Structure formats: structure tokens, C-alpha cells
Amino acid sequence: MSEEVQTVSFTSEEAKVILADFARTSYDSTFEIDYDFQELNYETDTGNEVRVDENPSSSMNDVNVNDSNNKENKRFSDVSLEDTDKFLVDTVNKNTLYKTRTDVKTFQDWLIEIGEARDFKEIPPKEMDGLLARFCLGVRKKDKTEYEPDSITAMMNSIERHFKDIKMPYSIKDDTLFSHSKRVLESKRKCLKVMGKGNKKLKADPLEKEEIEIMYEKNVLGAGNPESLLNTVWLNNGVYFGLRGRQDHSNMLWGDVELKMTSDGKEYLEFTEKSTKTRSGKNSGDCRKVLPKAFQVPEDDNCPIKIYKAYRDRRPLDMREPDSRFYLKPLNKPKSEIWYSRQCVGKNKMGTIMKDMASKCDLQGRKVNHSSRKTFGQTLLNGGRPLTEVADLGGWKSIESVKSYVTPSIKQQQMASDTISSMLIPST
């Protein structure tokens, strides 16, 4: 495509005055003038060019100005209001988006069942308050049993998010117009508690030392085969770096973990965190205070540095670039030193990796992906490390969050029971 050129004419003196004044007021510009006017060039940071060539036989000069409105030279992108709405949807956490849509559909199904077919925006606030109160009281699972208290609260939060997305003129959580539905929700939670709901928290259990030893003994962990090596790298990343569930691992790139060395020659791995559930980049300084590290354990075959190097050397050479996915799919029957394909591990497989390992070794308790982070926190706290230190190392934003990890392990609970038994049960 040819450039559109605008031509204007000035005398030599006029051109000097105009261009000199333009140079003084331009932003971050460079200015080059040949005052004999054999050639005069001006260029700005936007790529615009002004050129003046003097024709000795004429008292006028032709000044060519490239059109700054060419799309390829535009500094800023064209963004519509619809683009901003789409951007907000695209950047929402996928799990949050799925949860919101599922809960809103449940609310819509309930509305249809009671004969309410109006669009949300057509329902006055007072009527919406009444509908939400009735929904809180009447909602049931598909098997017609009651939800857990937190599940109903989560549904109301999803409806609030959806109303915000469609620009409803009120907040069902903050506005006094919805005091009735909020009181019904509070009372419903209390009733469910009396019924025994809300006591079984689906919390991840940490791994015990004996359980990790079992996984090594059964070759579920170790460097002996492609799958066990991948499992070990995953577990090391989760426990040493305090990673959460599936998403933190799925987002990892090869360049996020760097092999470094201290001044006295000790090797270590350093992890640089990207966007996470609690550190999305929403606020300035939204990053870990400390980059988590894993140091070498000399004379040990299961040293995290040795495991990392073994995994590195078994990857295809072109998958060792910083922007390559970290977790690669193991080959079924590798025929060379390369054990992994160029395909990354799928999100479903990544979501059940700890559960699969626990199943193969018959480990008890709720062993899920979050167990690695639970192991990280509880191991440090039970080892006597200060709360503030653990919070910084694990990237927790508040001390209160870390306190939930200060719970007795199964082994400690057994020791406590044995102590009570020694007092309570008569000796024979």
C-alpha cells in the first residue's frame, strides 16, 4: 500500500521558523537541519518525517509530510466499549467463570420452575430481594438434599458477580434494599449447621514422611522411569515452592525455574511466580516478597537439583527454551535418552496427579494437589519456623491464612491419643 503524502510549500525562511519551533515543542524528537537547505530532515518518535529540499530556481520549497494517521504508524490501539467488556470476561479466572455460570443457571432454573420468566433487569429491587430470599430457602441439590452452608453463600456470591457483569444498578451484598434476603441466608446457614451440615470441610491432608517413603519404594516417585520422574518433579515444585492445586502448575514455563549457584558454590533452584489465585497483578507490588528456592542435598540421589537435571536432560532439546511448557507428556516406550514428547501434560491429568499417586500407594486421607502446599506449610510450622517467615516463603498475604495450617498431623494426633490412653486405661 502506497503512503499518502501531503505536500505544502514554504519559503526557506518560513520553513526554518516553523520547523525550529516544532523541534522545541515536540515530544522526545530528534532534529537535523542543513541550513544551506540542500537537504533538511526532521523525524519524530512516531515515525513522521518532514523533508524540505530547496530548488535553486524557485523561491518556494516543497515540504512532504507523511500522514500520521496511517494505521500501521498509529501508537495506540483502537478499542471499543464492547472490547473492554470482552477483555474483562476473557481475563476472569476460568474456574470462577465456570462457577458463576453454573450457579446463575441454577438460579434461572429455579425462577422458571416458579413461573418467573422476566429478564433480571426487568425485576424491581424489592421483588428481586424477595426472590433471592425464597431461592436461599428453597434451593436443593439434584438429588433433593440440602446444600452445605458455604455452597449457598457461594451461589449468592456468583449471582452478585453476574449482576455486576451485566451492570445491574445495585449490589445484593452491600445495598440495604436486600436486607431481607441476607437475613434469610444467615438463618438458613444456622439451620443447616443444626442439621449437621458445614462440619465436613474438604481440606487437603498433608503428606507424612512415611507416605513419601512408600511412594519411593513403589517407584511412584524417583528417577527410574518417565512417569515417576515427572511425579517427583511435580512434588518437588509443589512442596519446595509452595504451589497451589492445578493452575499454578499448569501455568508454569521452563524458564520460571532457574538453576543458580551461591557464592560458595552450592546449587539451587529459584522459582519466579506468575499470576496466581491470590496474586493476580490487580494491585501494584502484587508479588511474592521472597522468590522460593530449593537447595541441593549433596550425596543424595533424590536431591532436588539432581532430579531437575535428570528431567532437563530427558526433555527434547527444543523444549528447554524459557517459553516452553514445564510439564511434558511422558512417552509410552522411549527408545532414546529422550523420555518426553513435545506435548504438555493435559489439565485433567495435571488436576489429579497427586490423587493418582496416592491411589497407587493406598495412602489414607484426602490427598489432592493442594496437599503439596499443605505439606510445605505444615512442615515448616511444625519445624518451629515463625509464622511471618512461612507467610513470606509461601506467598501468603496474611498471617491469618497461615494459621489455618497450624493443625496437628495424623501422627501428632496419634501421639496425643496414646498419651491420653496411658492415663485413661488401667495398666494390667
Phi, psi and omega per residue, in radians:
M1 nan 2.238 -3.136
S2 -1.354 2.573 -3.135
E3 -1.324 2.530 3.044
E4 -1.478 2.172 -3.084
V5 -2.054 2.286 3.103
Q6 -1.775 2.226 -3.106
T7 -1.958 2.241 3.062
V8 -2.285 2.809 -3.081
S9 -2.122 2.391 3.067
F10 -2.389 2.778 2.930
T11 -1.312 2.881 3.134
S12 -1.002 -0.794 -3.099
E13 -1.158 -0.693 3.132
E14 -1.128 -0.722 -3.137
A15 -1.106 -0.716 3.121
K16 -1.045 -0.803 -3.096
V17 -1.146 -0.815 -3.096
I18 -1.111 -0.827 -3.068
L19 -1.243 -0.622 3.111
A20 -1.141 -0.719 3.104
D21 -1.159 -0.666 3.121
F22 -1.126 -0.662 3.136
A23 -1.121 -0.643 -3.121
R24 -1.193 -0.594 -3.028
T25 -1.750 -0.073 -3.112
S26 -1.316 2.641 3.120
Y27 -1.540 2.050 3.024
D28 0.901 0.932 -3.088
S29 -1.902 2.820 3.000
T30 -2.012 2.546 -3.029
F31 -2.414 2.193 -3.106
E32 -2.289 2.053 -3.073
I33 -2.209 2.294 2.950
D34 -1.730 1.880 -3.001
Y35 -1.271 -0.142 2.989
D36 -1.396 -0.103 3.103
F37 1.021 0.464 2.929
Q38 -1.212 -0.621 3.048
E39 -2.727 2.371 3.104
L40 -2.294 2.186 -3.114
N41 -2.178 2.482 3.051
Y42 -2.430 2.303 -3.137
E43 -2.409 2.386 3.116
T44 -1.914 3.011 -3.121
D45 -1.215 -0.210 3.113
T46 -1.522 -0.050 3.118
G47 1.585 0.039 3.104
N48 -1.287 2.538 3.138
E49 -2.290 2.369 3.046
V50 -2.044 2.202 -3.094
R51 -2.221 2.269 3.109
V52 -2.143 2.085 3.056
D53 -2.045 2.195 -3.099
E54 -1.519 2.290 3.033
N55 -1.697 1.948 -3.055
P56 -0.962 -0.482 -3.094
S57 -1.478 0.003 -3.101
S58 -2.260 2.599 3.092
S59 -1.533 -0.009 -3.125
M60 -2.006 2.721 3.113
N61 -2.134 2.529 3.067
D62 -1.627 2.173 3.114
V63 -1.947 2.066 -3.132
N64 -1.720 2.190 -3.132
V65 -2.080 2.059 3.094
N66 -1.186 2.412 -3.135
D67 -1.151 2.046 -3.084
S68 -1.316 -0.087 -3.095
N69 -1.626 0.090 3.069
N70 -1.011 2.362 -3.074
K71 -1.045 -0.672 -3.080
E72 -1.214 -0.286 -3.142
N73 -1.805 0.019 -3.087
K74 -1.244 2.395 -3.123
R75 -1.334 -0.646 -3.017
F76 -1.908 2.643 3.115
S77 -1.460 2.598 3.044
D78 -1.409 2.083 -3.107
V79 -2.245 2.209 3.104
S80 -1.647 2.955 3.095
L81 -1.114 -0.610 3.099
E82 -1.124 -0.610 3.100
D83 -1.098 -0.667 -3.130
T84 -1.183 -0.658 3.098
D85 -1.133 -0.753 3.136
K86 -1.136 -0.659 3.127
F87 -1.074 -0.739 3.135
L88 -1.100 -0.701 3.128
V89 -1.171 -0.758 -3.081
D90 -1.149 -0.485 -3.071
T91 -1.660 -0.007 3.074
V92 -1.241 2.461 3.065
N93 -0.942 2.296 -3.043
K94 -1.060 -0.656 3.120
N95 -1.145 -0.721 3.106
T96 -1.120 -0.728 -3.138
L97 -1.106 -0.758 3.129
Y98 -1.119 -0.769 3.137
K99 -1.082 -0.757 -3.139
T100 -1.074 -0.855 -3.110
R101 -1.099 -0.696 -3.128
T102 -1.133 -0.792 -3.108
D103 -1.207 -0.676 3.115
V104 -1.137 -0.660 3.095
K105 -1.116 -0.674 3.084
T106 -1.054 -0.753 3.108
F107 -1.118 -0.745 3.130
Q108 -1.133 -0.695 3.105
D109 -1.080 -0.688 3.114
W110 -1.147 -0.724 3.128
L111 -1.077 -0.737 3.127
I112 -1.116 -0.680 -3.122
E113 -1.106 -0.555 3.141
I114 -1.646 0.068 3.064
G115 1.535 0.307 3.125
E116 -1.711 1.915 -3.047
A117 -1.978 0.052 -3.117
R118 -1.223 2.671 3.015
D119 -1.171 2.610 -3.109
F120 -0.914 -0.714 -3.069
K121 -1.246 -0.247 3.139
E122 -1.568 -0.129 -3.101
I123 -1.644 2.108 3.131
P124 -1.065 2.654 -3.101
P125 -0.927 -0.760 -3.112
K126 -1.083 -0.732 3.109
E127 -1.190 -0.668 3.120
M128 -1.112 -0.661 3.091
D129 -1.036 -0.770 3.129
G130 -1.159 -0.705 3.126
L131 -1.124 -0.730 3.126
L132 -1.135 -0.661 3.105
A133 -1.108 -0.763 3.127
R134 -1.155 -0.654 3.129
F135 -1.112 -0.800 3.126
C136 -0.991 -0.716 -3.070
L137 -1.355 -0.566 -3.003
G138 -1.798 -0.197 -3.061
V139 -1.157 2.438 3.108
R140 -2.417 2.863 3.034
K141 -1.248 3.029 3.141
K142 -1.138 -0.461 3.095
D143 -1.548 0.182 3.065
K144 1.246 0.268 3.055
T145 -1.653 2.880 -3.102
E146 -1.303 2.593 3.019
Y147 -1.360 2.861 2.957
E148 -1.217 2.668 3.138
P149 -0.968 -0.757 -3.115
D150 -1.156 -0.482 3.137
S151 -1.174 -0.712 3.124
I152 -1.186 -0.719 3.076
T153 -1.063 -0.713 3.125
A154 -1.109 -0.631 3.090
M155 -1.092 -0.759 3.130
M156 -1.120 -0.638 3.091
N157 -1.145 -0.654 3.103
S158 -1.137 -0.732 3.109
I159 -1.109 -0.704 3.084
E160 -1.053 -0.775 3.121
R161 -1.088 -0.747 -3.133
H162 -1.128 -0.750 3.118
F163 -1.079 -0.626 3.106
K164 -1.188 -0.696 -3.133
D165 -1.126 -0.636 -3.122
I166 -1.619 0.208 3.029
K167 1.073 0.795 3.013
M168 -1.193 2.526 -3.013
P169 -1.423 0.353 -3.137
Y170 -2.683 2.941 3.085
S171 -2.077 2.173 -3.118
I172 -1.301 -0.216 3.124
K173 -1.636 -0.603 -2.977
D174 -1.843 -0.490 -3.062
D175 -1.378 2.431 3.135
T176 -1.179 -0.276 3.107
L177 -1.053 -0.376 -3.066
F178 -1.944 0.555 -3.132
S179 -1.155 -0.601 -3.102
H180 -1.138 -0.854 -3.120
S181 -1.143 -0.563 3.109
K182 -1.199 -0.675 3.112
R183 -1.187 -0.660 3.100
V184 -1.120 -0.712 3.112
L185 -1.076 -0.781 3.131
E186 -1.071 -0.773 -3.133
S187 -1.184 -0.643 3.121
K188 -1.113 -0.704 3.113
R189 -1.065 -0.737 -3.134
K190 -1.126 -0.730 3.132
C191 -1.110 -0.725 3.130
L192 -1.138 -0.610 3.098
K193 -1.111 -0.735 3.103
V194 -1.081 -0.581 -3.136
M195 -1.344 -0.062 3.130
G196 1.714 0.037 3.104
K197 -1.380 2.731 3.053
G198 1.486 0.059 -3.133
N199 -1.672 -0.415 -3.094
K200 -1.694 1.529 3.123
K201 -1.339 2.314 3.131
L202 -1.462 1.158 -3.132
K203 -1.588 2.535 3.089
A204 -1.280 2.489 3.052
D205 -1.655 2.446 3.103
P206 -1.285 2.855 3.075
L207 -1.504 2.403 3.052
E208 -1.575 2.740 3.132
K209 -0.989 -0.726 -3.130
E210 -1.124 -0.590 3.141
E211 -1.220 -0.668 3.093
I212 -1.144 -0.683 3.099
E213 -1.105 -0.664 3.101
I214 -1.091 -0.728 -3.131
M215 -1.134 -0.598 3.062
Y216 -1.226 -0.716 -3.128
E217 -1.100 -0.591 -3.113
K218 -1.628 0.195 3.103
N219 1.037 0.408 2.981
V220 -1.365 -0.517 2.985
L221 -2.016 2.732 3.125
G222 2.212 3.134 -3.093
A223 -1.892 0.361 -3.029
G224 -1.406 -0.421 -3.133
N225 -2.607 2.900 -3.062
P226 -0.984 -0.757 -3.075
E227 -1.230 -0.770 -3.121
S228 -1.158 -0.611 3.102
L229 -1.156 -0.745 3.100
L230 -1.090 -0.748 3.114
N231 -1.036 -0.736 -3.092
T232 -1.189 -0.726 3.089
V233 -1.079 -0.750 3.129
W234 -1.067 -0.822 -3.106
L235 -1.153 -0.723 3.102
N236 -1.053 -0.793 3.117
N237 -1.064 -0.749 -3.096
G238 -1.159 -0.731 -3.060
V239 -1.480 -0.802 -3.133
Y240 -1.177 -0.651 -3.068
F241 -1.753 -0.064 3.111
G242 1.101 0.777 -3.098
L243 -1.394 2.676 3.124
R244 -1.650 2.636 2.958
G245 0.245 -2.364 -3.034
R246 -1.505 -0.741 -2.938
Q247 -1.126 -0.736 -3.130
D248 -1.034 -0.718 3.124
H249 -1.254 -0.732 -3.104
S250 -1.092 -0.550 -3.109
N251 -1.386 -0.202 -3.009
M252 -1.198 2.418 3.010
L253 -1.969 2.800 -3.102
W254 -1.021 -0.646 -3.111
G255 -1.294 -0.127 3.131
D256 -1.269 -0.372 3.110
V257 -1.981 2.128 -3.114
E258 -2.038 2.418 3.071
L259 -1.541 2.102 -3.095
K260 -2.255 3.137 -3.097
M261 -2.506 2.431 3.098
T262 -1.350 2.997 -3.127
S263 -1.086 -0.504 -3.134
D264 -1.637 0.236 2.991
G265 1.565 0.227 -3.135
K266 -1.603 2.209 -3.110
E267 -1.409 2.615 3.073
Y268 -2.706 2.786 3.062
L269 -1.797 2.447 3.117
E270 -2.198 2.276 -3.087
F271 -1.855 2.274 3.067
T272 -1.866 2.051 -3.040
E273 -1.417 2.467 3.016
K274 -1.691 -2.743 3.108
S275 -1.134 2.345 3.128
T276 -2.298 -3.112 -3.130
K277 -1.009 -0.760 -3.082
T278 -1.765 -0.202 3.131
R279 -2.242 1.396 -3.034
S280 -1.597 -0.128 -3.056
G281 1.563 0.108 -3.123
K282 -1.067 -0.677 -3.109
N283 -1.967 2.669 3.102
S284 -1.094 2.419 -3.127
G285 1.310 0.358 -3.089
D286 -1.425 1.260 -3.121
C287 -2.648 2.866 3.131
R288 -1.140 2.459 3.087
K289 -1.198 -0.558 -3.083
V290 -2.216 2.298 3.039
L291 -1.383 2.075 -3.070
P292 -1.125 2.594 -3.052
K293 -2.379 2.697 3.025
A294 -2.247 2.057 -3.073
F295 -1.673 2.701 -3.107
Q296 -1.162 2.623 3.066
V297 -2.058 1.642 -3.038
P298 -0.999 2.608 3.075
E299 1.145 0.335 3.113
D300 -2.193 2.167 -3.109
D301 -1.129 -0.416 3.141
N302 -1.682 0.302 3.072
C303 -0.958 2.371 -3.105
P304 -1.044 -0.509 3.127
I305 -1.250 -0.736 3.119
K306 -1.131 -0.700 3.113
I307 -1.113 -0.752 3.124
Y308 -1.066 -0.793 -3.120
K309 -1.156 -0.672 3.103
A310 -1.090 -0.741 3.116
Y311 -1.147 -0.726 3.114
R312 -1.040 -0.814 -3.060
D313 -1.243 -0.331 3.138
R314 -1.609 -0.070 3.123
R315 -1.493 2.657 2.996
P316 -1.015 2.530 -3.052
L317 -1.012 -0.687 -3.105
D318 -1.363 -0.069 3.069
M319 -1.753 0.310 3.061
R320 -1.842 0.216 3.069
E321 -1.340 2.622 -3.076
P322 -0.957 -0.554 -3.079
D323 -1.628 0.191 3.089
S324 -1.402 2.636 3.084
R325 -1.116 2.513 -3.045
F326 -1.313 -0.822 -3.050
Y327 -1.682 2.044 -3.115
L328 -1.902 2.612 -3.098
K329 -1.253 2.237 3.133
P330 -1.159 2.518 3.038
L331 -1.356 2.504 -3.116
N332 -1.151 -0.842 3.140
K333 -2.338 1.388 -3.122
P334 -1.100 2.379 -3.117
K335 -1.923 0.201 3.124
S336 -2.603 -2.893 3.116
E337 -1.279 -0.226 3.117
I338 -1.519 2.111 -3.079
W339 -1.812 -0.164 -2.987
Y340 -2.224 2.585 3.117
S341 -1.456 -3.120 3.086
R342 -1.555 0.013 -3.139
Q343 -1.590 2.342 -3.131
C344 -1.357 2.750 3.104
V345 -1.132 2.343 -3.112
G346 -1.189 2.748 -3.069
K347 -1.158 -0.552 3.120
N348 -1.190 -0.773 3.079
K349 -1.099 -0.728 3.137
M350 -1.119 -0.533 -3.108
G351 -1.319 -0.287 -3.088
T352 -2.115 0.228 -3.006
I353 -1.068 -0.717 -3.139
M354 -1.275 -0.687 3.119
K355 -1.090 -0.693 3.122
D356 -1.153 -0.731 3.115
M357 -1.098 -0.760 -3.127
A358 -1.120 -0.645 -3.134
S359 -1.151 -0.720 -3.134
K360 -1.154 -0.436 -3.098
C361 -1.893 0.119 3.126
D362 0.961 0.725 3.112
L363 -1.337 2.474 -3.112
Q364 -1.612 2.826 -3.139
G365 1.558 3.093 -3.115
R366 -1.582 1.594 -3.135
K367 -1.717 1.855 -3.140
V368 -2.273 -3.135 -3.063
N369 -0.989 -0.615 -3.117
H370 -1.214 -0.186 3.109
S371 -1.060 -0.513 3.133
S372 -1.159 -0.764 3.109
R373 -1.206 -0.627 3.094
K374 -1.117 -0.678 3.091
T375 -1.135 -0.723 3.095
F376 -0.989 -0.945 -3.074
G377 -1.171 -0.815 -3.055
Q378 -1.229 -0.611 3.115
T379 -1.095 -0.765 -3.135
L380 -1.206 -0.736 -3.114
L381 -1.185 -0.749 3.101
N382 -1.198 -0.367 3.079
G383 -1.465 0.039 3.060
G384 1.578 0.171 3.128
R385 -1.273 2.476 -3.119
P386 -1.087 2.610 3.131
L387 -0.993 -0.748 -3.107
T388 -1.120 -0.650 3.130
E389 -1.169 -0.777 3.135
V390 -1.106 -0.708 3.127
A391 -1.067 -0.751 3.134
D392 -1.181 -0.745 -3.114
L393 -1.172 -0.639 -3.099
G394 -1.603 -0.104 3.120
G395 1.371 0.344 3.080
W396 -1.286 2.481 -3.117
K397 -1.417 -0.473 -3.095
S398 -2.360 2.673 3.103
I399 -1.153 -0.586 -3.124
E400 -1.034 -0.636 3.123
S401 -1.125 -0.652 -3.112
V402 -1.229 -0.570 -3.084
K403 -1.051 -0.479 3.132
S404 -1.159 -0.287 3.121
Y405 -1.533 -0.134 3.123
V406 -1.471 1.312 3.125
T407 -2.261 2.550 3.134
P408 -1.129 2.399 3.073
S409 -1.299 2.975 3.102
I410 -1.004 -0.722 -3.135
K411 -1.119 -0.737 3.132
Q412 -1.174 -0.652 3.093
Q413 -1.148 -0.623 3.093
Q414 -1.159 -0.722 3.109
M415 -1.101 -0.688 3.114
A416 -1.124 -0.717 3.122
S417 -1.134 -0.705 3.125
D418 -1.116 -0.649 3.123
T419 -1.124 -0.760 3.115
I420 -1.154 -0.711 -3.130
S421 -1.080 -0.647 -3.124
S422 -1.127 -0.418 3.128
M423 -1.646 -0.641 -2.980
L424 -1.466 -0.586 -3.074
I425 -1.656 2.167 -3.118
P426 -1.106 2.484 3.091
S427 -1.335 2.518 -3.105
T428 -1.673 nan nan
